[in-house]
Amino acid sequence: MPERITGQVTISQKTFSQLAEKVKNVSGFSQVVKEILTKEVTQILEVVLAGAINLDSSDIHIEREEKKAKMRVRVDGVLHDVFYLELKIYQGLLSRIKLLSGIKLNITDQAQDGRFTILLEKVPIEVRASTLPSEYG
């Protein structure tokens, strides 16, 4: 049965601890993302969020390009490229983030803002999400 979308993502301590061992820098984060890309979108998003938290990243950018999408994270004020995603995975992540954030799925030509919560060890982390129209969607 699919997980009910509640506006909250729970990251288990076990998952976070396992990622912390591998994600010591952006290249480690990139490797972890590559390894998880065959999983369900919910698992990919959980790993992306946990990895970004582990890096003390302030932003995650997923930017659509013509034939792929680029994932970047901001660490210490600098945007770092993490990985290129296939468009199918990009669309799944975008839809999941929009649903979690209360953003309308069918609006792609206007900027939208929303928010959701990450629960890590019972500690809530508030996340703001924004979608912006771009040349490729």
C-alpha positions in Angstrom: 0.0 0.0 0.0 1.4 3.4 -0.9 2.5 5.8 1.9 -0.1 8.4 2.7 1.1 11.9 1.9 0.9 14.0 5.0 3.2 17.0 4.4 5.9 15.3 6.5 8.9 13.1 5.7 10.2 10.9 8.5 13.8 10.0 8.3 14.8 7.1 10.6 17.9 7.4 12.8 19.2 4.2 11.1 18.9 5.7 7.6 20.5 8.9 8.8 23.4 7.1 10.5 24.1 4.9 7.5 24.2 8.0 5.2 26.3 9.9 7.7 29.1 7.3 7.2 29.0 7.8 3.4 28.2 11.4 3.0 31.2 13.4 4.3 31.3 15.7 1.3 29.5 16.6 -1.9 31.2 13.8 -3.9 30.1 11.2 -1.3 26.6 12.6 -1.5 26.8 12.3 -5.3 27.8 8.6 -5.0 25.0 7.9 -2.6 22.4 9.5 -4.9 23.7 7.4 -7.9 23.3 4.2 -5.8 19.7 5.0 -4.8 18.3 6.0 -8.2 16.8 2.6 -8.9 14.5 2.9 -5.8 11.1 4.4 -5.4 10.8 8.2 -5.6 9.9 8.4 -1.8 13.1 6.6 -1.0 15.2 8.8 -3.3 13.7 11.9 -1.8 14.4 10.6 1.8 18.0 10.0 0.9 18.4 13.3 -0.8 17.0 15.2 2.2 19.0 13.2 4.7 22.2 13.7 2.7 21.6 17.4 2.4 21.0 17.6 6.2 24.2 15.7 6.8 26.1 18.2 4.7 24.5 21.2 6.5 23.1 22.3 3.2 20.8 25.3 3.2 19.3 24.6 -0.3 18.6 21.8 -2.7 18.1 22.9 -6.3 16.7 20.5 -8.9 16.9 22.3 -12.2 15.3 21.1 -15.4 17.4 21.2 -18.5 16.5 20.1 -22.0 17.3 16.3 -21.7 18.0 15.9 -18.0 17.8 17.7 -14.6 20.6 18.9 -12.5 20.6 18.5 -8.7 22.7 21.0 -6.7 23.2 21.7 -3.0 24.3 24.9 -1.3 26.9 24.3 1.3 28.6 27.3 3.0 27.1 29.7 0.5 28.3 27.8 -2.6 26.2 25.8 -5.0 27.7 22.4 -5.8 26.6 20.1 -8.6 25.6 16.7 -7.2 24.2 14.7 -10.0 22.2 14.7 -13.2 18.8 13.0 -13.1 16.8 11.3 -15.8 13.7 13.3 -16.6 11.4 10.5 -15.3 13.1 10.6 -11.9 13.0 14.4 -12.0 9.2 14.4 -12.7 8.6 11.9 -9.8 10.6 14.0 -7.4 9.0 17.2 -8.5 5.5 15.7 -8.0 6.4 14.3 -4.6 7.8 17.6 -3.4 4.7 19.5 -4.7 2.3 17.1 -3.0 4.2 17.2 0.3 4.4 21.0 0.1 0.7 21.6 -0.8 1.7 23.1 -4.2 -0.6 22.6 -7.2 0.6 19.9 -9.5 -1.0 21.3 -12.7 0.5 24.8 -12.5 3.8 25.0 -14.3 3.8 28.5 -15.7 3.8 30.4 -12.4 6.0 30.5 -9.3 4.5 28.6 -6.3 5.6 28.3 -2.7 4.8 25.7 -0.1 6.3 24.0 2.9 6.7 20.6 4.6 8.3 19.1 7.6 11.2 16.6 7.9 11.0 14.6 11.2 14.5 13.4 12.2 14.8 11.7 15.6 11.5 13.4 16.5 13.0 16.8 15.8 11.0 18.7 13.2 12.9 20.5 10.4 10.8 22.9 8.4 11.4 23.0 4.7 10.3 25.7 2.3 9.7 24.6 -1.3 9.5 26.8 -4.3 8.8 26.0 -7.9 9.7 28.4 -10.7 8.8 28.3 -14.4 11.7 27.7 -16.7 12.5 27.2 -20.3 12.1 23.5 -20.0 9.4 23.1 -17.4 
